[in-house]
């Protein structure tokens, strides 16, 4: 598997979580009780799978390799992706704060949670499209099969180091469980 194919496959898991988040928010909007424990798990997935693992592979391995091959970071597609990663982290922080406030019964915490989820989903829809159709296509043109294999191996090493053995599979089981609960 090419390194970029692995990242695209991870995007599918991210898009599934975005559907789950949206469905969970829709339930709250129509008056169902906010399931705080489920939102805690969803946010944890975003922090670990999306940010630490997936964005880690891009930021620490793929993007520097693309820069080395001549793709500019500043005023280029890599800089845009990095800025969007930071923007997404801001929305995740907003979700975390909102959930903490929901636990204490703070007024408007639920609305703040829904707003951050909505903005995050809007950002990631566009972000994933740009990466899949522009940035990864550039990488596929730049990198030989050998470099793609080296990147893939480095991705695996980073995942093991950052989230640990078996955590990726655990996160996918969580995704399946939440999908069954919210995407009926």
C-alpha positions in Angstrom: 0.0 0.0 0.0 1.3 3.5 -0.9 1.6 5.9 2.0 -0.9 8.2 0.4 -3.4 5.3 0.1 -3.1 4.7 3.8 -3.8 8.4 4.5 -6.9 8.3 2.2 -8.1 5.2 4.0 -7.7 7.0 7.3 -9.8 9.8 5.8 -12.6 7.4 5.4 -12.6 6.7 9.1 -12.5 10.4 9.8 -15.5 11.0 7.5 -17.4 8.2 9.3 -16.7 9.9 12.7 -17.9 13.2 11.3 -21.2 11.5 10.3 -21.5 10.1 13.8 -20.8 13.5 15.4 -23.4 15.1 13.1 -26.0 12.5 14.0 -25.3 12.8 17.7 -25.7 16.6 17.5 -28.9 16.2 15.5 -30.3 14.0 18.3 -29.5 16.7 20.8 -31.1 19.4 18.6 -34.4 17.6 18.6 -34.5 17.3 22.3 -32.7 14.0 23.1 -30.4 13.9 26.1 -26.8 14.8 25.4 -24.8 11.6 25.8 -21.7 13.0 27.4 -19.8 9.7 27.6 -20.3 9.2 23.9 -19.1 12.7 23.1 -16.1 12.1 25.3 -15.3 9.1 23.2 -15.8 10.9 19.9 -13.6 13.8 21.0 -10.9 11.3 22.2 -11.0 9.7 18.8 -10.4 13.1 17.2 -7.5 13.8 19.5 -5.8 10.5 19.1 -6.7 9.1 15.7 -7.1 12.3 13.7 -4.7 14.6 15.4 -1.9 12.6 16.9 -1.8 9.7 14.5 -3.1 11.0 11.1 -2.0 14.6 11.3 1.3 13.4 12.9 2.0 11.2 9.8 1.4 14.2 7.6 3.2 16.9 9.6 6.2 14.9 10.7 6.7 12.6 7.7 4.8 13.4 4.5 4.9 17.2 4.4 8.7 17.4 5.2 9.3 14.9 2.4 7.2 16.9 0.0 9.2 20.1 1.0 12.4 18.2 0.4 11.1 17.3 -3.1 10.4 21.0 -3.9 6.8 21.7 -2.7 6.9 25.0 -0.8 5.6 25.1 2.7 5.0 28.9 2.9 2.4 30.2 0.4 1.7 26.7 -0.8 -0.6 23.7 -0.3 1.4 22.4 2.7 1.1 25.7 4.5 -2.7 25.7 3.9 -3.0 22.2 5.3 -1.0 23.0 8.4 -3.1 26.1 9.0 -6.3 24.0 8.7 -4.8 21.4 11.1 -4.4 24.2 13.7 -7.9 25.5 13.0 -9.3 21.9 13.6 -7.4 21.6 16.8 -9.1 24.8 17.9 -12.5 23.3 17.3 -11.5 20.1 19.1 -10.4 22.3 22.1 -13.8 24.1 21.9 -15.6 20.7 21.9 -13.6 19.6 24.9 -14.4 22.8 26.8 -18.0 22.6 25.9 -18.3 19.0 27.1 -16.6 19.9 30.4 -19.1 22.7 30.8 -22.0 20.3 30.0 -20.8 18.1 32.9 -21.2 21.1 35.3 -24.5 22.2 33.8 -23.2 25.5 32.3 -25.7 27.4 30.3 -25.2 27.3 26.5 -22.5 24.6 26.7 -24.6 22.3 24.5 -24.9 25.0 21.9 -21.2 25.7 22.0 -20.5 22.0 21.5 -22.8 21.8 18.5 -21.3 25.0 17.0 -17.7 23.6 17.3 -18.8 20.2 15.9 -20.5 21.9 12.9 -17.5 24.1 12.2 -15.1 21.2 12.5 -17.1 19.1 10.1 -17.3 21.9 7.6 -13.5 22.4 7.8 -12.7 18.7 7.5 -15.0 18.1 4.6 -13.1 20.7 2.5 -9.7 19.7 4.0 -10.0 16.0 3.2 -11.1 16.9 -0.3 -8.1 19.1 -0.9 -5.7 16.5 0.5 -7.2 13.5 -1.4 -7.5 15.3 -4.7 -4.6 17.8 -4.7 -1.9 17.2 -2.1 -1.8 13.5 -2.3 -2.0 13.5 -6.1 1.1 15.8 -6.0 2.9 13.4 -3.7 2.0 10.4 -5.9 3.6 12.2 -8.9 6.7 13.2 -6.8 7.5 10.0 -5.1 8.7 6.7 -6.5 7.3 3.4 -5.2 10.4 3.1 -3.1 9.9 6.4 -1.4 6.2 5.6 -0.9 7.2 2.3 0.8 9.7 4.1 3.0 7.0 6.7 4.0 4.5 3.9 4.7 7.1 2.2 7.0 7.8 5.5 8.8 4.0 6.0 9.2 3.8 2.6 10.9 6.7 3.4 13.2 5.1 6.8 14.1 1.8 5.1 14.9 3.4 2.6 17.1 5.4 5.2 18.9 2.7 7.8 19.3 -0.5 5.8 20.1 1.0 2.4 20.9 0.4 -1.2 19.9 -3.3 -2.1 19.3 -4.6 1.4 19.8 -5.4 1.9 16.1 -7.6 -1.3 16.1 -9.2 -0.2 19.4 -10.1 3.1 17.8 -11.7 1.4 14.8 -13.8 -0.8 17.2 -14.9 2.4 18.9 -15.8 3.8 15.5 -17.9 0.7 14.7 -19.7 0.8 18.0 -20.5 4.5 17.8 -21.6 4.0 14.2 -24.0 1.3 15.2 -25.4 3.5 17.9 -25.8 6.7 15.9 -26.1 5.7 12.2 -29.0 3.4 12.3 
